């Protein structure tokens, strides 16, 4: 009969290796180079869109991109894409109410007082 402690030890070692591998992948994904340009495939993955959708947005000039002169390749800055995603942010009801309250409090230029 096999020693149960040996079995437990080997399983724990496997779990430890999996956790170390996962941690390593996570660190490499989070330590992107700030100035690194993304390819169309990398950009599509970053913004979670299909490549044809990304090509359409480029064609309509609705997304920031770079295309060197004489090149057919498209490049994207991660920071530009993150900012582009943020432009689609919708305000919460509380933010809209606060803006409306601020607008009502605003004095008018032609008010006599």
N, C-alpha and C positions, 0 to 999 in steps of 0.2 A: 504494500500500500504506500502511496506517495505521501510525503510529509506535507501537511496542510500549510505549514509556515513557509515552505519553499514555494508553493503555489501562490500564496498571498504576496510574498516578496516579489515574485516575477510579475504578477499583475500590477503591483504598485509601481514597479520600475517602468512598465509599459505606459501607465497613466502619467508618470512623471515625464517620460520622453514626449508623449503627446502634448502635454501642457507646455513644455519647453519649446516645441516646434510651433505651437499655436502662438505663443508669446513672441517668438522670433518673427513670424509672419506679420503679426500685428504691429510690431515696432518698425519693420521695414516699410509697411504701408503708410504709417503715420509720419515717417521721417522723409517726406518728399522734399525735393530740392526746390526752393522758392522760385528760382529763375528758369526752371526746366519747362520746356514747351511740350505740350501733349499732342500726340497724333490724333487723327480722327477717331480711331478705335478707343484710345485712352480717354478722349474727351467724351465720347458717347457713353462709356462706362461711368465716368465721373458724374455726368448730368442725368444718367439713367434714361437715355433715349436711344432709339435705334439709329444706326448710321444713316439710313435714308432720310430720317426725320432731321438729323443734324445737317445733312447736305442741303435739305430744303430751307432750313433756317439760315444757313450761310448764303444760299442763293437769294433769299429775300432780305439779306443783310439785317436780320433780327437778332443775331448773336455775334459777339466779338470774336474775330479770328485774324490770323495773319497768313499771307500768301506771298512768299518771296517772289521778286520779279523773275520771270522766265521759268518759274516752277509750277508744277501742277499740284503740289502737296499743300495741305492746309495744316496750320498749327494753331494751338490754343494755349492761352495762359490760364493756369488753374485759378489764379486770383480773379481774372476777368470773368471766368465761368461762374465762380462763386458769387460775384457781384451781380451777374446777370440773373442768377437764380433768385437772389434777394429782391430784384426789381418786381418780381411777381408776388411779393408778400402782400397779403390782405390784412387790413387793420381789424382789430378786434372791436366788438361792440363798445367796450369800455373806452378804447382809444377814440372812436368816432364820437361818443358822447362827450368826452373831454375836449375834443376839438370844437364841437358845437358850442359847448359852454364857454370856451375861450373866445369864440367868434361873437357870441352874444354880448360878452363883456367888453368887446373892443369899442373904443369911442370912435364916432364918425367925424370926419374932417369938417363937415358943414353944420355940425350940431351947434345950436346956440345955447349958451349956458351961462 
